[in-house]
């Protein structure tokens, strides 16, 4: 049986927070596999990078789930472990930035472009709808439980929405104006900039004396 450290009167909100963490993990596993597969087959650096970012979101949601399911004791140990986990997640973000930037740079240098941007449009639209729901739900739960950790997790979901919007914008440009072959690479670089902000924000937050968990996004 799960033992939650939050107050008993908030049991319903506790269960909802756990469900949201589980839904985030499940969704991003599927989204990551689909986006990476389509990005590889269509030679889209932006879509592939978006798929890899989904796995970073899985790690972030797992940290939140871990904190929610810890026993109420050993607070110092929990905080130390979560600080380390957040740093690992942040490092993954920054490595993703490096890989995405190199791939986009090569794409621009060689003049390569995806065979179609339709998969990117579909994936980004579906992601915008579902992550929008998760973001609003997480904000309500964070407010009800007065949890900074959940607020930061909601900020991670908002960052995912921003990534989806950038991917959609770059894909639509290529669909409407195929002559702009560099649009996919430009979208990938924009994704890298947003991901870098997430990663650096998490790394800095994890080193602060007042760090209390979460991914440090926003």
Secondary structure, DSSP 8 states (H G I E B T S, - for coil): ----SS-GGGHHHHHHHHHHHHHHHHHHHHHHHHHHHHHHHHT-HHHHHHHHHHHHHHHHHHHHHHHHTS-SS-HHHHHHHHHHHHHHHHHHHHHHHHHHHHHHHHHHHHT---S-SHHHHHHHHHHHHHHHHHHHHHHHHHHHHT-HHHHHHHHHHHHHHHHHHHHHHHHHHHHH-TT-TTHHHHHHHHHHHHHHHHHHHHHHHHTSTT--SS----
